[in-house]
Amino acid sequence: MEIRTDLFLGDSKEVLKKLPDNSVDLIATSPPYADQRKGTYGGIHPDKYVEWFLPISEQLFRVLKPTGTFILNIKEKVVDGERSIYVMELIIAMRKQGWLWTEEFIWHKKNSFPGKWPNRFRDSWERLLQFNKSKNFNMYQDEVKVPIGDWAKGRLKNLSETDKIRDNAKNGSGFGKNVSNWLGKETVFPTNVLHLATECNNKNHSAAFPEELPEWFIKLFTKQEDTVLDPFVGSGTTLFVSKRMRRHSIGIDITPEYYEMIKSQINPVELYLLEPKVKYGEAKPKRRYAIR
């Protein structure tokens, strides 16, 4: 099947209205944070952010499939020496809009460099909020398993009798574990903390995130030939990764420079991915791509 990449130039709030209901499997995006990227997106004051975003999230709710997932990369900022609560306010407002706030992932920036501010330290993490329309959403957990790690070599070597049963936590939380469940396993499910370096290459964008970030969520929440949407596509990372992973993708951005940059780059990437293998002497099939 031909893998489609649809790219739109314009305001997400308006462009999203052109997309069909229940047509997207995963929305993964990083909108401009409050009062940031002013030179590119104009900047939205923290007090106005919820009002600005809700018409967009309303359209995202409409286009997302009932089994789909919305991953929102967003971060608070400090205003007058105090952390802003606009992200919390947005979560509450989106829940009233019908969204389920099902999970929160943390992106730990492994290569975050030190900084100095009065009365606080540099942030080395960002939020990735998971929203869904239904509790019954697609999730392919086996696709993101990780090596069990060196801890298992010693911990599982000599198990006690307590290790072989579901031992309830001593703090009275009601949680427990059966350590013997990990015997013979080489891979396990990860935690909700993603340890990824920031994007250091020049992508001509003020806030490009690493390819590993959308890749992880695409593996977790979609399968091949599903559709991924990024309504603030920026440098196009989500589109390029989706293409490489054989997912259809839709990107929207209001900045002509980013639109033209992606448009010029997506073609060779797509041609490379869509060229099927042929036997010696056979004619190569025509290469096609879809881009608006």
C-alpha positions as CSV (number, residue, x, y, z in Angstrom):
1,M,0.0,0.0,0.0
2,E,1.1,3.5,-0.8
3,I,2.0,5.4,2.4
4,R,0.5,8.9,2.4
5,T,2.0,12.1,3.8
6,D,-0.5,15.0,3.8
7,L,1.0,18.4,4.6
8,F,-1.1,21.5,5.2
9,L,-0.1,25.1,5.6
10,G,-2.4,27.1,7.9
11,D,-4.0,27.5,11.3
12,S,-4.6,24.1,12.9
13,K,-7.9,25.2,14.3
14,E,-9.2,25.8,10.7
15,V,-7.3,23.1,8.8
16,L,-8.5,20.4,11.2
17,K,-12.1,21.1,10.2
18,K,-11.2,19.6,6.8
19,L,-10.3,16.2,8.2
20,P,-13.0,13.5,8.5
21,D,-14.4,12.4,11.8
22,N,-12.8,9.4,13.6
23,S,-10.0,9.1,11.0
24,V,-6.7,9.4,13.0
25,D,-5.1,6.6,15.2
26,L,-2.5,8.7,17.0
27,I,-2.1,12.5,17.6
28,A,1.4,13.3,18.7
29,T,2.3,17.0,19.0
30,S,4.2,19.7,20.8
31,P,2.3,23.0,20.5
32,P,4.0,26.3,21.4
33,Y,4.2,26.6,25.1
34,A,2.9,29.6,26.9
35,D,4.8,32.8,26.0
36,Q,7.4,30.8,24.0
37,R,8.4,30.7,20.3
38,K,7.0,34.3,20.1
39,G,9.1,35.0,17.0
40,T,7.5,32.0,15.2
41,Y,4.0,31.5,16.6
42,G,3.3,34.9,18.3
43,G,3.3,33.5,21.8
44,I,0.3,32.8,24.0
45,H,0.1,34.2,27.5
46,P,-0.5,31.6,30.2
47,D,-3.8,33.2,31.2
48,K,-5.0,32.9,27.6
49,Y,-3.6,29.5,26.8
50,V,-6.6,27.3,27.7
51,E,-8.9,29.6,25.8
52,W,-6.6,29.4,22.8
53,F,-6.1,25.6,22.8
54,L,-9.7,24.3,23.5
55,P,-11.0,25.0,20.0
56,I,-8.1,23.0,18.7
57,S,-8.5,20.1,21.1
58,E,-12.2,20.1,20.2
59,Q,-11.3,19.4,16.6
60,L,-8.7,16.8,17.7
61,F,-11.4,15.0,19.7
62,R,-13.6,14.8,16.6
63,V,-10.9,13.5,14.2
64,L,-9.4,10.9,16.6
65,K,-10.8,7.4,16.4
66,P,-12.5,6.0,19.6
67,T,-9.5,3.6,19.8
68,G,-6.9,6.3,19.2
69,T,-4.6,8.2,21.5
70,F,-3.6,11.9,21.9
71,I,0.0,12.5,23.2
72,L,0.5,16.2,24.2
73,N,4.1,17.4,24.9
74,I,3.7,20.5,27.0
75,K,5.5,22.2,29.8
76,E,4.8,24.8,32.5
77,K,6.9,27.9,32.9
78,V,7.8,30.1,35.8
79,V,5.9,33.4,36.1
80,D,7.0,36.0,38.7
81,G,9.0,33.4,40.6
82,E,6.1,30.9,40.7
83,R,5.3,27.9,38.5
84,S,2.3,28.6,36.2
85,I,-0.7,26.3,36.5
86,Y,-1.9,26.7,32.9
87,V,-1.1,23.0,32.1
88,M,-3.2,21.9,35.1
89,E,-6.0,24.2,34.0
90,L,-5.8,22.8,30.5
91,I,-6.0,19.2,31.7
92,I,-9.2,20.1,33.7
93,A,-10.7,21.9,30.8
94,M,-10.0,19.1,28.4
95,R,-11.6,16.6,30.8
96,K,-14.7,18.7,30.8
97,Q,-14.5,18.7,27.0
98,G,-14.8,14.9,27.1
99,W,-11.2,13.7,27.1
100,L,-10.0,11.0,29.5
101,W,-6.6,11.9,31.0
102,T,-5.3,8.3,31.1
103,E,-1.6,8.6,31.7
104,E,1.4,10.9,32.0
105,F,4.9,10.2,30.7
106,I,8.0,12.0,31.6
107,W,10.7,12.8,29.1
108,H,14.0,13.0,30.9
109,K,16.5,15.0,28.8
110,K,19.7,13.0,29.4
111,N,21.9,15.7,27.9
112,S,20.3,18.7,29.6
113,F,23.1,21.2,30.4
114,P,23.3,23.0,33.8
115,G,21.8,26.5,34.4
116,K,21.7,29.0,37.1
117,W,18.5,30.9,38.2
118,P,17.6,32.4,41.6
119,N,15.9,29.9,43.9
120,R,15.5,27.1,41.4
121,F,17.4,24.5,39.3
122,R,17.3,23.9,35.6
123,D,14.5,21.6,34.4
124,S,15.7,18.4,32.7
125,W,12.3,16.9,32.0
126,E,9.0,17.6,30.1
127,R,5.5,16.2,30.3
128,L,3.9,14.0,27.7
129,L,0.2,13.8,28.6
130,Q,-1.9,10.9,27.3
131,F,-5.5,11.6,26.5
132,N,-8.1,9.2,25.1
133,K,-11.8,9.3,24.0
134,S,-12.4,5.8,25.5
135,K,-10.9,3.5,28.0
136,N,-10.7,0.9,25.3
137,F,-7.8,2.2,23.2
138,N,-5.2,0.4,21.0
139,M,-2.0,-0.2,22.8
140,Y,0.8,-2.5,21.6
141,Q,2.9,-2.8,24.8
142,D,5.1,-5.6,23.5
143,E,6.5,-3.2,20.9
144,V,8.3,-1.1,23.5
145,K,9.8,-3.8,25.7
146,V,13.3,-3.2,27.0
147,P,16.1,-5.5,28.2
148,I,15.5,-6.8,31.7
149,G,18.8,-5.3,32.9
150,D,21.7,-6.4,35.1
151,W,19.6,-6.2,38.3
152,A,18.0,-9.6,37.4
153,K,21.4,-11.4,37.5
154,G,21.7,-11.2,41.2
155,R,18.2,-10.6,42.3
156,L,16.8,-13.7,40.6
157,K,19.7,-16.0,41.4
158,N,18.5,-17.2,44.8
159,L,14.8,-16.6,45.4
160,S,13.3,-16.8,48.9
161,E,9.9,-18.3,49.6
162,T,8.5,-14.8,49.8
163,D,9.8,-14.0,46.3
164,K,7.7,-16.9,44.9
165,I,4.4,-15.5,46.1
166,R,2.6,-12.2,45.7
167,D,4.2,-10.4,48.6
168,N,2.1,-7.3,49.5
169,A,4.0,-4.1,50.1
170,K,4.9,-3.4,53.7
171,N,3.7,0.2,53.6
172,G,0.1,-0.9,53.3
173,S,-0.4,0.5,49.8
174,G,-2.1,-2.8,48.7
175,F,0.4,-3.3,45.9
176,G,2.5,-6.4,45.7
177,K,4.9,-8.4,43.5
178,N,5.9,-11.9,42.7
179,V,9.6,-11.7,42.0
180,S,9.6,-15.2,40.4
181,N,7.5,-13.8,37.6
182,W,10.7,-12.4,36.1
183,L,12.5,-15.7,35.9
184,G,13.6,-16.6,32.3
185,K,12.6,-13.2,30.9
186,E,15.0,-11.2,28.7
187,T,12.7,-8.2,28.1
188,V,10.2,-6.4,30.3
189,F,7.8,-3.5,30.0
190,P,9.4,-0.1,30.5
191,T,8.4,2.6,33.0
192,N,6.6,5.8,32.0
193,V,9.9,7.7,32.2
194,L,11.6,8.1,28.8
195,H,15.4,8.8,29.0
196,L,16.2,10.5,25.7
197,A,18.7,13.1,24.7
198,T,17.4,16.4,23.2
199,E,17.8,17.1,19.5
200,C,21.2,18.6,18.9
201,N,21.3,18.7,15.1
202,N,20.4,21.8,13.3
203,K,16.8,21.3,12.2
204,N,16.1,25.0,11.6
205,H,13.5,24.9,14.4
206,S,13.6,26.4,17.9
207,A,12.1,23.3,19.6
208,A,12.8,20.2,17.5
209,F,12.4,17.0,19.6
210,P,14.5,13.8,18.9
211,E,13.1,11.2,16.5
212,E,13.1,8.6,19.3
213,L,10.3,10.5,21.0
214,P,7.5,10.2,18.4
215,E,9.0,6.8,17.4
216,W,8.3,5.4,20.8
217,F,4.7,6.5,20.9
218,I,4.1,5.4,17.3
219,K,5.3,1.9,18.2
220,L,3.2,1.9,21.4
221,F,-0.1,3.1,19.9
222,T,-0.2,2.3,16.2
223,K,0.5,-0.4,13.7
224,Q,1.7,-0.2,10.1
225,E,-0.7,1.7,7.8
226,D,-2.4,3.5,10.7
227,T,-2.6,7.3,10.6
228,V,-0.5,9.7,12.7
229,L,-1.4,13.4,13.0
230,D,0.8,16.3,14.2
231,P,-1.2,19.6,14.1
232,F,2.0,21.6,15.0
233,V,4.4,19.8,12.8
234,G,7.3,22.3,13.0
235,S,10.4,20.7,11.5
236,G,8.5,17.6,10.5
237,T,10.1,15.0,12.8
238,T,6.8,13.2,13.4
239,L,6.1,12.9,9.6
240,F,9.6,11.6,8.8
241,V,9.4,9.0,11.6
242,S,5.9,8.0,10.5
243,K,7.1,7.5,7.0
244,R,10.0,5.4,8.0
245,M,7.7,3.2,10.1
246,R,5.2,2.9,7.3
247,R,2.4,4.9,8.9
248,H,0.2,7.4,7.0
249,S,0.7,10.9,8.4
250,I,-0.8,14.4,8.4
251,G,1.1,17.5,9.3
252,I,-0.1,21.0,9.8
253,D,1.9,24.2,10.5
254,I,1.1,27.9,10.2
255,T,4.7,28.9,9.3
256,P,5.5,28.9,5.5
257,E,9.2,28.3,6.1
258,Y,8.6,25.0,7.9
259,Y,6.0,24.0,5.3
260,E,8.4,24.5,2.5
261,M,11.3,22.9,4.3
262,I,9.3,19.7,5.0
263,K,7.9,19.7,1.5
264,S,11.4,19.7,0.0
265,Q,12.6,17.0,2.3
266,I,9.8,14.5,2.6
267,N,10.0,13.5,-1.1
268,P,13.5,11.8,-1.1
269,V,12.7,10.2,2.3
270,E,9.5,8.8,1.0
271,L,11.0,7.6,-2.3
272,Y,13.7,5.8,-0.4
273,L,11.1,4.0,1.8
274,L,8.6,3.1,-0.8
275,E,11.0,1.7,-3.4
276,P,10.3,-2.1,-3.3
277,K,13.0,-4.7,-3.9
278,V,13.2,-6.1,-7.4
279,K,15.0,-9.0,-9.0
280,Y,18.0,-8.3,-11.3
281,G,16.8,-7.4,-14.8
282,E,13.3,-6.3,-13.8
283,A,12.1,-2.8,-14.3
284,K,11.7,-0.8,-11.1
285,P,8.1,0.3,-10.4
286,K,7.2,3.9,-10.4
287,R,7.7,5.8,-7.2
288,R,4.8,7.8,-5.8
289,Y,4.2,10.1,-3.0
290,A,1.2,12.1,-1.7
291,I,1.8,15.5,-0.3
292,R,-0.3,18.7,-0.3
